[in-house]
Amino acid sequence: MSKIILTGDRPTGRLHVGHYVGSLRRRVELQNSGMFDKIFIMIADAQALTDNAENPEKVRQNIVEVALDYLSCGLDPEKSTLFIQSQIPELCELSFYYMNLVTVSRLQRNPTVKSEIQMRNFEASIPVGFFTYPISQAADITAFKATTVPVGEDQLPMIEQTKEIVRKFNSVYGDTLVEPEVLLPDNKACLRLPGIDGKAKMSKSLNNCIYLSDTEEDVRKKVMSMFTDPNHLQVSDPGKVEGNPVFIYLDAFCKDGMFAEYLPEYANLDELKAHYTRGGLGDVKVKKFLNNVLQEELAPIRTKRKEWEKQIPEVYEILRKGSIAAREVASATLDDVKKSMKINYFDDNALITEQSKKYAE
Ligand code: TRP
């Protein structure tokens, strides 16, 4: 069976380092591993509209931001199909049929939907489109017969729901859809990178993100202002590394070789952590190191972005071509689905013969 990746992001803002370690970096590695037959990367504008219906301009503006972030991280349109969700109407058709296979109570139990409803104060009036977006996400994944969905941990319940829809569809209508597997980051720190203020999630509204497109100076300022262990007041005090955002970021980004270059007194992160825990290591020194580590990873991304920023029409052209290619694949899946559901009346000669016979008798 072919190995196919589908994943994507909502275009509600520029992508940040949480997106990067949570999924983006992995996608580029998978793309370059040559182990996949097809890779689809989707800008989920229709999904973004489910909770931004009154804000279409925000979604529209961020399409190109997300595309620039993709390209500057190394997603390569020669190897991966980059496309825009709303340009694939087949996804809506699939969603419409899948809606018959999911109950309201099942959607209400989806933990991601639950927490998002709370976050957005939707309790009293949830838009139907928002409530049902897990179903549309199942359409996104199954339309491409994706076997592998690399995402952050917060998306796990979505993939679970997709699997249920696939099983239900296949059991009712016969084997048609492919059950996907989720691919989470293997490094625990990457599962959910906290904000620079130590809050559990990096989010634009909390203003606690480091963006991939931040300047060198922005990144430095943000790192130097990062929250650490609040009880580590003096250099000599013992410090805590668990739950300390600076160390969580180091866990996510630091490679051993970086010590020789930027902090040769230590061989590796374990030694640095041991010193911090023991006491005698100041936050500023650790933050300066983290800044170097981050800059090393982000500098090439920033440089590439600058180049792509000069070629905006080409970026749209990549998305346009990608959307055409993606649509062909989704359309073939929709044909399979309609056939299995027996709503392919005009390609079904057996049906016409059968109905003719009925009246010939
Ligand atoms: N829900 C994802 C997010 O919020 C975006 C998304 C939409 C997605 N459809 C998808 C991710 C399909 C993976 C597969 O970032």
Boltz pocket constraint, residues with backbone or C-beta under 6 A from the ligand:
constraints:
  - pocket:
      binder: B
      contacts: [[A, 6], [A, 7], [A, 8], [A, 9], [A, 10], [A, 44], [A, 47], [A, 136], [A, 137], [A, 140], [A, 141], [A, 149], [A, 150], [A, 151], [A, 155]]
      max_distance: 6.0
